[in-house]
Amino acid sequence: MPTRRRFLQTSIGAGLALPLAGPGFAQAPKKRFIVDSQIHLWKANTPDRPWAPGTRAQLPEPMTIERVLPMLDEAGVDRLVIVPPTLEGMRVDYGQEAARRYPGRFATMGRIQLNDPGEAKRLAGWRQQPSVLGVRLNFGPTEAHWLTNGSADWFWPAAEKAGVPVMFLTTGQTSLFGPIAERHPRLRLIIDHMGVSSESVSRNEVPRAIAESAALAKYPNVSVKLSAAPLFSREAYPFNDVNPYIKQLFEAFGPRRSHWGTDVTNSFAKASYRQRVTHFTEELKFMSPDDLDQVMGLSILERLDWPRVPA
């Protein structure tokens, strides 16, 4: 034993990094695998890649791969699900570029022309597109009627058959997804931003929006992104006015159907990217460490069939 002690002292004094394990040695904490379930990425507005009309004032500067990577690294975020913004139209190539340049770090959702049943043939091979995990639908004021006039009816069975996960955000129509979830039990539906849209915030209807989302928890094929919390909080970090809503949805859906995300876009005035991580990992005491493992990353990987170990 004296010989072993002298060896350890000599080795440590010489600067050798020895793995110290076993009784009497504290184990280093395991790093949590963190996945941001949503950030929009887009390039600058150029003649060969123009932004959609009306978006320039809303999104004054591009959110590029080069801009996002240092934020992820500084905050300890391992992966990112890219959601192409509406200004990109149906394009997914920038998300695919990110995934190609940084294998295993990025993947992307895609967009589809929901009021065109001819898109069904494209949906059949959706997951064969490189690094495309699913579809993102945004039912803004001009698209909301597609949920009630039959325009979207073709999509749900086609997505279910193709095994394509669907993220969605509505302007107060979240409850309409109950019958859709019931009719298509193998269709994976993911509520964006807790079901809270900017219209919900401006109309002071956040509690109703949260309640509509929580009501969908009875369907096993529905999950929820606990994302964009700073954007509808009226308080500074740690957004205590929003935390009860997060708890309400977490308790309804459970850790394996709740997904952390930032939707950081250009809203840095409200919180830094790192604060959006620590908001959950340090401030939400109702989540256990095991819960946080799921919510902060593992649950969205499972929901989107995105293997933790790259193929």
C-alpha positions in Angstrom: 0.0 0.0 0.0 2.8 2.5 0.8 4.3 1.8 -2.6 0.9 2.5 -4.3 0.4 5.7 -2.3 3.9 7.0 -3.3 3.1 6.1 -7.0 -0.1 8.1 -6.9 1.5 11.1 -5.3 4.4 11.1 -7.7 2.1 10.7 -10.7 -0.3 13.4 -9.7 2.6 15.7 -8.9 4.0 15.1 -12.3 0.8 16.2 -13.9 -0.5 12.8 -15.1 -4.3 12.5 -15.5 -5.2 9.4 -13.6 -8.8 8.1 -13.5 -9.6 8.0 -9.8 -12.5 5.6 -9.1 -13.7 3.2 -6.5 -14.5 3.6 -2.8 -13.5 6.9 -1.4 -13.5 8.7 -4.8 -16.4 11.0 -5.9 -17.7 10.2 -9.4 -17.8 13.1 -11.8 -21.5 13.9 -12.7 -22.7 12.5 -16.0 -23.3 15.1 -18.7 -26.9 15.5 -19.6 -27.6 15.0 -23.3 -29.5 18.2 -24.4 -31.5 18.7 -27.6 -33.2 21.9 -28.5 -36.4 20.9 -30.1 -36.8 24.1 -32.1 -34.8 27.0 -33.6 -35.5 28.7 -36.9 -32.5 29.1 -39.2 -32.4 31.1 -42.3 -30.0 32.9 -44.6 -29.8 36.5 -45.6 -32.4 38.0 -48.0 -30.8 37.8 -51.5 -32.0 37.9 -55.1 -31.4 34.1 -55.5 -32.9 33.3 -52.1 -35.5 36.0 -51.4 -37.5 36.1 -48.2 -41.3 35.7 -48.4 -43.2 38.9 -48.8 -44.0 40.7 -45.5 -41.3 38.9 -43.4 -38.4 41.4 -43.6 -39.7 43.6 -40.8 -40.5 40.7 -38.6 -37.1 39.0 -38.9 -34.6 41.8 -39.5 -31.5 39.7 -39.7 -30.6 36.1 -40.6 -30.1 33.3 -38.1 -27.2 31.3 -39.5 -25.4 28.1 -38.7 -22.4 30.2 -37.7 -24.4 32.3 -35.4 -26.1 29.4 -33.6 -23.1 27.1 -33.1 -21.3 29.2 -30.5 -24.5 29.5 -28.5 -25.0 25.7 -28.5 -21.4 25.1 -27.4 -21.5 27.7 -24.7 -24.8 26.4 -23.2 -23.8 22.7 -23.5 -26.5 21.8 -26.0 -25.7 18.7 -28.0 -28.2 18.8 -30.9 -30.7 21.0 -32.5 -33.9 20.5 -34.4 -34.2 23.1 -37.1 -37.7 24.3 -38.1 -37.5 26.2 -41.4 -39.4 29.6 -41.0 -42.2 30.5 -43.3 -40.0 32.9 -45.2 -38.2 29.9 -46.6 -41.3 28.5 -48.2 -41.0 24.8 -48.8 -37.2 24.7 -48.7 -35.3 22.4 -46.3 -31.9 22.7 -47.9 -30.3 25.0 -45.3 -31.2 22.6 -42.5 -29.8 19.8 -44.6 -26.6 21.9 -45.1 -26.2 22.2 -41.4 -26.6 18.5 -40.9 -24.2 17.7 -43.7 -21.5 20.1 -42.3 -22.0 18.9 -38.7 -23.1 15.3 -38.8 -25.2 14.2 -35.8 -25.5 17.8 -34.5 -28.4 19.1 -36.6 -31.5 17.7 -38.3 -34.5 19.5 -39.7 -38.2 19.4 -40.0 -39.8 20.2 -43.4 -42.8 22.1 -44.6 -45.5 20.9 -46.9 -48.3 22.6 -48.9 -51.2 21.3 -46.8 -54.0 22.5 -49.1 -52.6 20.5 -52.0 -53.6 16.8 -51.9 -51.0 16.2 -54.6 -48.3 16.5 -51.9 -49.3 13.0 -50.7 -46.9 11.3 -53.1 -44.1 13.5 -51.8 -45.0 12.6 -48.2 -44.7 8.9 -48.8 -40.9 9.2 -49.1 -40.5 12.0 -46.6 -38.1 10.2 -44.3 -35.8 9.3 -47.1 -34.8 12.9 -47.5 -31.4 13.4 -45.8 -31.7 14.7 -42.2 -35.4 15.5 -42.5 -37.2 14.1 -39.4 -40.8 15.2 -39.9 -43.3 18.0 -40.9 -44.0 21.3 -39.2 -47.4 22.9 -39.7 -48.3 26.4 -38.8 -52.0 27.3 -38.9 -51.8 31.1 -38.9 -54.9 33.3 -39.4 -54.9 32.6 -43.2 -54.5 28.8 -42.8 -56.8 28.1 -39.8 -59.8 27.3 -42.0 -57.9 24.3 -43.5 -58.6 22.4 -40.3 -62.4 22.8 -40.8 -63.1 22.9 -44.5 -61.5 19.6 -45.4 -58.3 20.9 -47.0 -56.1 19.1 -44.5 -58.1 15.8 -44.3 -55.8 14.0 -46.8 -52.7 14.7 -44.7 -53.4 12.9 -41.5 -53.7 9.4 -42.8 -50.9 9.9 -45.3 -48.5 11.1 -42.5 -49.6 8.2 -40.3 -49.0 5.7 -43.0 -45.6 7.2 -43.8 -44.5 7.3 -40.2 -43.9 11.1 -40.3 -44.0 13.0 -37.0 -45.9 16.3 -37.1 -45.2 19.4 -35.1 -48.1 22.0 -35.2 -49.0 25.4 -34.0 -52.5 26.9 -34.3 -54.2 30.2 -33.6 -56.6 28.9 -31.1 -57.6 25.6 -32.8 -55.6 23.1 -30.7 -58.7 21.3 -29.5 -59.4 20.3 -33.1 -56.5 17.9 -32.9 -58.3 15.7 -30.4 -60.4 13.9 -33.1 -57.4 13.8 -35.4 -55.3 12.0 -32.7 -58.1 9.6 -32.0 -58.7 8.7 -35.6 -55.0 8.2 -36.3 -53.5 6.6 -33.2 -50.1 5.9 -34.9 -49.7 9.5 -36.0 -47.2 11.3 -33.8 -48.4 14.8 -33.1 -46.3 17.3 -31.3 -47.8 20.6 -29.9 -45.5 23.5 -30.5 -44.8 26.2 -27.8 -47.3 24.7 -25.3 -50.1 25.5 -27.8 -49.6 29.3 -27.2 -49.5 31.5 -30.2 -48.7 35.2 -30.4 -52.4 35.8 -30.9 -53.1 34.0 -27.6 -50.7 36.3 -25.8 -52.1 39.5 -27.4 -55.6 38.4 -26.5 -54.7 37.4 -22.9 -55.9 33.8 -23.7 -52.8 31.9 -22.5 -54.6 30.0 -19.8 -57.2 28.8 -22.2 -54.5 27.8 -24.7 -52.7 25.8 -22.1 -55.9 24.1 -21.0 -56.6 23.0 -24.6 -53.1 21.6 -24.9 -53.4 19.7 -21.6 -56.7 18.2 -22.7 -54.8 16.4 -25.5 -52.6 14.5 -23.0 -55.1 11.7 -22.9 -54.0 10.7 -26.4 -50.7 8.7 -26.2 -49.7 9.8 -29.7 -49.7 13.5 -28.7 -46.7 15.2 -27.0 -45.9 18.8 -26.2 -42.9 21.2 -26.7 -42.4 23.2 -23.5 -40.8 25.8 -25.8 -40.8 29.6 -26.2 -41.7 30.3 -22.6 -39.8 33.7 -22.4 -41.8 35.0 -25.4 -45.1 34.9 -23.5 -43.8 35.7 -20.1 -44.4 39.2 -18.7 -41.5 38.8 -16.2 -37.8 38.6 -16.4 -35.8 35.4 -15.9 -36.8 32.9 -14.5 -40.3 33.7 -15.9 -42.2 32.8 -12.8 -45.5 33.7 -14.3 -45.1 31.0 -17.0 -43.7 28.3 -14.8 -47.1 27.1 -13.5 -48.2 26.5 -17.1 -45.0 24.5 -17.7 -45.8 22.4 -14.6 -49.4 22.0 -15.7 -48.4 20.5 -19.0 -45.5 18.5 -17.6 -47.8 16.8 -15.1 -50.4 16.1 -17.9 -48.0 14.7 -20.4 -45.2 13.3 -18.3 -41.4 13.5 -18.9 -41.4 11.2 -22.0 -43.9 13.4 -23.8 -42.6 16.8 -22.8 -39.8 18.4 -24.9 -37.6 21.4 -24.0 -37.0 23.9 -26.7 -36.1 27.6 -27.1 -37.5 29.0 -30.4 -34.8 31.6 -29.7 -35.0 33.2 -33.1 -34.1 36.9 -32.6 -35.6 37.3 -29.1 -32.4 37.7 -27.2 -33.6 40.8 -25.3 -35.7 38.5 -23.1 -33.1 35.9 -22.2 -29.8 34.6 -23.3 -29.6 31.2 -24.9 -27.9 29.8 -21.8 -30.6 31.2 -19.6 -33.2 29.2 -21.6 -31.3 26.1 -20.6 -30.8 26.9 -16.9 -34.5 28.0 -16.7 -35.3 24.3 -16.8 -32.2 22.7 -15.4 -31.9 25.0 -12.3 -35.3 26.7 -11.7 -38.0 24.1 -12.3 -37.8 22.2 -9.0 -40.8 20.0 -9.8 -38.7 18.1 -12.3 -36.3 15.4 -10.9 -32.9 14.8 -12.5 -34.4 11.8 -14.4 -37.3 13.9 -15.6 -34.9 16.5 -16.9 -32.9 13.9 -18.8 -36.1 13.1 -20.7 -37.4 16.6 -21.1 -34.1 18.2 -22.1 -33.3 15.8 -24.8 -34.1 12.1 -24.7 -37.8 12.4 -25.2 -37.6 14.4 -28.4 -35.0 12.0 -29.8 -37.5 9.1 -29.2 -40.4 11.1 -30.6 -38.7 11.9 -33.8 -36.8 8.6 -34.2 -33.5 10.5 -34.2 -30.9 8.0 -32.9 -28.7 9.2 -30.1 -25.7 7.4 -31.7 -25.4 8.5 -35.4 -25.7 5.7 -37.9 
